[in-house]
Amino acid sequence: MKRRTFFKDTALASAALGFLLPTVSQGLEAEETAWSYRKKKAKNIIFLVSDGMSIGTLTMSDVFLRAKNGTGSNWLGLYRQNKVKRALMDMASASSVITDSAAASSSWGGGVRVKNGRLNTGDNGEEYMPVWQKFKKVGKKVGCVTTVPITHATPAGFCVSSKSRGEQSEIAAKYLELRFDVMMGGGEKYFNQKEKGIDLFPQYINSGFQVVNTKSQMLETNSQKPVLGVFDVEGLPYEIDRLNDNTLRQNIPSLAEMTEKAIGLMKDHKAGFCLQVEGGKVDWAAHANDAPALIYDQVAFDEAVKVAIDFAEKDGETLVIITTDHGNANPGLYYGKDADKKFETLFSMKQSTSLLFSLTKKGESFETLKERIMVGQRCAFEDDEVKMLIKKFDEQPDSGTYNEYKLPYELYANILRKHTNIHFGGTDHSADFTELAMFGPGSHKLPAFIKNTDLHHFMLEAAEVENKF
């Protein structure tokens, strides 16, 4: 569908709905809020992605926050307060109804469905210019912040074209050439490849970048030069682990802290800014069936949502888009005896399953592992359950002990669910239609159902930028 036709039809449909609103109470406030921005263009865009978030993940984070502090999540609070327009989105890729993050981000970034594993690149090598490049060409500042490597699929899909999402070292070099304004996350190994004698950090510094690797250094950066923040070798720690380790909490920023700093660095730019914010490790936790990591990282993403909405409400010229790229593992809180009380076991947990596994070695003693589980996750596993886990670790090949796809995550999750009532449907992506919410200029044009590639044109239209590149 052509972009102008799409928005013309959508606007007419929304206008028609407006005549019916006096007889429809549900969604009235959301429509009024959205239409209050209809005469404004989006000077800024903040695009928030909870990667791999199934609806069960969103639900459980809200249940968690309501039970823990009585507030509920910021995301669902926007629904409850009727502050946002809401839709479902079809995220299929060119090769499957079940997308990966590269094809998903490319559908938004380049406006074309590509095959899983590719970044804005077609079958014959044709490249589609990503949306952040388009906005940078018209003078806006652009950037991405994430809890996974900044070279990972979701940020890369808004920034570059590549035949493979796996070319993260090459993507790191492309970022330097394109001079994006704020890029923060993990992935030090892709910038500094010691085994190949390649270190991109000095090149970034010589090109005028502020390069930082701690939270305090990040807070000291200014808006005069572009910023590259790389805070860990691969992905950042899971939020539950960061919160319970003083050193990690002091040295590594949360997603909300990175979001707030990125907005602060770009908000005064005359032509505006565009920022992608990704809760990337929500997806990693879902793959691992790691319930504590999943919930705490979704809550961390939710805190970044608040930062974005607070800014947008004060600014009045910012379109905020909140979504996910696909479901993953379809987790949920299931009925059972004392389900509510068991779910609240998460309140006292101190470690992700991933961290617990990283501390567990082949040949671990029964007593040590049982105690580690009790200390880290406050759960008393049965003796035979601990013995099964030890057996699985002992069966691991020496070279694969830390390969997350070989460790007994599913077995552990099936044991842990007796203590939390959290069940997982699998360990991989699902074909769910995804949640999409919008606030600010342009949001009144959002239909109830949208194709992923239309979101590319939606952003350009809301910012009144011609798609001429």
N, C-alpha and C positions, 0 to 999 in steps of 0.2 A: 504494500500500500504506500502511495506517495505521501511524503511528510505533510504537505499542505492539506491534502485531502483528508488525511487522518485527523489533523487537528480541527479542520473545519467541521467535519462530521461530529467529532467529539464535543466541540464547543456547542453545536446545535443541540446535541443530545442533553448536555448539561443544562443548557438554557431551558429546554423543554421540561426537564426535571424540576427546575426552579419554580415553574408555575404550579407544580403539584405539591411543593413543599408545605404549604399551609395545611394540607390534609395528611401529611406524613410527619410524625414526630421523630421517628428513628433517623438519625443522621442529619437533623436540621442544623445543629450547631456546626458540624463539620463542613456542611455546604456553605454556610454563612461565612465561616472562617476562610475557606478556600476562595470564595468569590470576593472577599474583601481585598484580595491581592490581584484581582483579574486585570487591573489597569497597570500593574507594575511588571517590569521584566526582572528576571533573576540575574542580578549583578554577580552573585556568588552561588555556587552549588556545593553542597556537602553530601556526598554519596556514601552511605554507611552499609556495609555488607557483613552480616554474621555468616561466615562461610560454613556451609554444611548444616545449617540450622533447620531441623525438622520442626513441625508445629508442636510436637511434644517437648522439645527443648525450650521453646518460647514459653509454653505453658508451665513447665516445671520451674523455670527461673522466676516466674511471677508467683507461683505457689510458695516457693522458697522465700522470697522477699516479704510476702504477706505474713507468712508464719514467723519469720525471723524478726522483722521490725515493723510490720503492720502497714507497709507502704505499697507493696506490689511493684511491678517493674515499670520503668519509665515508658517503655514501648507500649505496653498494654494500657498504661495510664493515658496515653494519647488517644487510644480507642475509647476508653471509658469516659474521657472528658470531651469526646467528639471534636478533637483538635485537628485531625488529619483526614485526608481522603485515603481510602483503603481499596486495594484491588488484589486479585490473584494474577500470577504471571506464568506463562508457558515458557519453560526454560530449555526445551529440547535443543540439541545440537544438530549439525548437519549429518552426523553419523549415527545418532541414537536419540531415542526419547529420554534417555538417561544421560545427562551431561556431566562432564568434568568441569573443574574450575577454570581451565584455560578457555574452553569453548564458551562457557557461560560468560566470563568477563569479556571475551572478544565480541559476543553478541551485543553487549552494551557499548563496548569500547569502539569497535569498528562498524557496528550496525549491520553485520552480516553473520549468518550462522556458518561456523566452520567446524571441521571435524574435531572430535575430542583429542586433546594433546597439542593442538596448534594454537598459535596466538595471531589472530588477524591475518591469516594466510590461507589462501584458497588451494584447490587441487592442483592448479598449474603454477603455483608459486606466486600468484598475484597477491599483493599486499594491500590491506585496507587501513587507511590512516586512522589511528586511535583518537578518541575524542579529546583526550588531554593534549595531544599535539595540536589539534584544531583550535582549542581554546588558547593555547600558548601563542599560536600564530596571530591571534587577534589581540594579544597584549595582556592576557590574564596571567596571574601567577597560578601554578598548578603543583599538586603534590599528592603523596600517598603516605599513610601510616598504617602499620600492620603489626601483628604479633608473630608472624612467620617471617621468613626471609623477604626482604623488600623486593627481591628479584623473583619472588614466587608468582604463580599463575594469575592471581586476582589483581594485584597491583600492575603486573606486567601487561595484562589485557587492556588496561586503560592508557598504556604508555608506549608500547612498542609492537612490532610485528616480528614473528619468529616461526620457523617451521616446526619447532619443538619447544614446549614449555620447559624441557630439561636443560636447555642451553642457558643456565642461570649465570654463568661466568660471562658469556657474551652479552647477556641482558645488562649486567652490571656495567660493562663498557659502553653499551648504548645509552644508558642513563647519563653518563658523563658527557657524551657527544650532544645529547639533547638538552642538557642543562635544566632539568626540572628543579623547581625552587625549594621544595621540602620533601625529602624522602627519608623515612625513619622506620626501622624495624630490626629484624635479625639478618643473618646471612653473611657474616664476616668471611666465611670460607670462600665465598664467590668473588669477593673483592681482593682478598689476599691469598693467592694460591702459591704457597711456599714451595710445594713440590715442583711447580713449573717455573719458579722464579719470577712470578708475576704479582705485583702489588699495585693495585689501582689507587690506593689511598693517597700516596704522594702526588699522583696525577690530578686527583680531585683538588687537593690543597693548592697545587700550582696553578690550577684553573680558576682559583678564587673561591672555592667552597670552604665553608666551615664544616670540618669533619669531627664528629664527637662520638664517644662510645660509653658515656655514663650519663645518668640523669642530671647530675649537677652541671655537667658540660652542656647538655641540651638546654637547660634553663638559662644559661648564660649567652646563648646565641642571640643574634639580632637580625633584623630584616634587611640589612644592607647587602648581605651576600647569601647565596643559596646554601642550604643546609643538608648534609648527609649525616644521618644518625644511624649507626650500626651497633647494637647493644648486646649481641650474642653471636656465637659461631654459626648456629643454625636458627631454629625458632627460639623465641623468648620463652622463659619458664612459664608453665601454667600458673594462672593467677593464684590458685590455692597454695602453690609452693612459694610463689613470690611473697605473698602476704605473711607467710609463716617463717620467713628467713630474713633476718634483719639486714644482712649484707645484700641480698637480692633486692629487697625493698628500697634500700638506699641507692643502689647503683643502676637499677633497671626501671624505667618509667612504666606506669600502667598505660593501657590504651587510652584512657580518658586524659591522662597527663600529656601524652603525645598529641592527642587531638586538640587539646586546649592550647598547647604551645604552637602547633602548626597554624591554627586559626590566628593566633596572636601575631605570628610572623607575616601573615599574608593579608590580614583584614584591612589594612590602611592603603593597600595598593589601589590606585585610582581606577584602573580598569576592572577590578574585582579579582576573585580567585575561585579555583575549583579544587576540592580536596576529597580524595577517597579514603575512607576509614574502614579497615578490615579486621574483624575478630577472627583471624585465620585459624587459631588453634581450637576453636569450637569444632571445626571439621576434623582436626587430628584426634581430638578426644572422642568424637563419635566413632571414627574408624577403630579406635582402641577399646570401645565400650567402657570408657573410663568415666564413670558417673560423677565423681567429685570434680574432676578436671572440667567436664562438660558444663556442669551447673555454674561453677565459679567463673569460668571464662565467659559464659553467656551473661552473667551478671556484670562482669567487667566491660563487656561490649555495651550493655545497657547503660552503664555510667557514661560512656562516650556519647550515647544517644542524648542524654541529658545535656551534656556540654554543647552539642550541636544545636539542640532546640532552644536552649537558653540564649545562645548567641543570635539565632535566627529571629527569635521573638523581639529582641532588642534592636536588631539591625533593620528588619523590615524589607530587606532586599535579597534575602537568601532562601533558595529552594533547598529543602532537606529531603533526601530520598533515603528510606530505610527498607532494607530488603535482605534476602539471602539468595544464593545462587543455585541451591539444590538442597533436597533433604539428604540426610545421612543416618543410617542405622535405625531410623524411626523409633527412638526411645520414648518411653512414657512411664508415668506413675500409675501402677495397676492396683486394683482393689485387692484387699486381703486383710487379715486380722491385724489390727493396730497399724494400718497403712500410714496414717498421718504421723503417728509417733515414730515409726521406723524411718520415714522420709526425713524427719528432723534430726536423725543421726548425722546428716551432712553438716549440721551446725558445728559439731565438735571435731570434725575431721581436719587433719593438719597436712595431709599429703595426697597428691594424685596417685593413682595406681601406677602411672608411668614412672614417677620418682621412686616409688616403693620397689618396682621391678629393677630399676637401675642400680639399686643398692643390694640386690639379691644376686649372689654368685652361685655358680655350680658348686655342689657339695655343701650348700648351706645347711646348718643344723636345724632340726625340727624346732627346738626351743627358740632359736634366734628369729626364725621367720614368723613364728606365732606371736612372739613379742613385738616384732616390727609392725605387724598388721594391727595389733592392739594399740600401739603407741601412735602410729600414723593415721589410722582410720577408725579407731575406737570400736573395733568389731572383734568379737571372740569367735574365731573360726573353729569348727570341730576338728578334732585331731586327724580324722581321715581326710578331711579337706586340705589341711596343711600338708599332709603326706602326698596327696595327689599333685599339689603344686610343686613340691620339691622334686618329685619324679619328673615332671615336665621340664623343670630347669635342668636337671641332670641329663636329660635327653637332648638338650640343645647342642649343636656342633660348636666347637670352640670359636669359630669365626662368626657365629650367628647369635651369640648370646644377647646382643643388644639390638638385634633386628626386630623391630616392633611387630612385624608381620609373622614372626616365628614364635614369639613369646606367648604364654597362655592367657591372653587377655579375655577371650570368650569364656574360658573356664572360670577365671577369676570373677568376671562379671556375673556369671550364673550363681556363684556362691554368694557374692556381695548382695545380690538382689533380695536374698532372704532377710537382709538387715536394713534394706532401704525401700523395697518394693519397686525399684526401678528396673524395668525390663528393656532389652534391646531386640530389635527385629532382625539384625544382621550386623555386618561390619563394613558396609559399602553404601555408595550413593543410591538414592531412590528417585523415582520419576515424579515426585509430588509437584503440583503447582505451588509456587512459592508466594509467601506474604510480601506485599508491597504497600508502603505507606508514604504519603507525601505531605509536606507542610511548606507553605510560602508561595511566592509568585509562580504561576503555572500549574499549581496543584488542582485548580478548579477544572482543568481539562482532562484529568485522569479518569479513564473509563473503569468499569468494574472488573474487566478482564483485558489483559494486554499481552502481546507477544514480546519476547525479550528484546528483539532487534528494534522494536518501536521506541524503546526507552532511549536509544541513542539519539534519535530524531527529536524526541521529547525534550531532552536537555538542550539541544541546539535551539529549538524553537522557544523554549522558556527564556533562554538568554539572548534571544534575538540575534543569533549568529547564523549567517548563511552557510549552508553546507556546500561550499565551493571548492574544497580542497581535493 
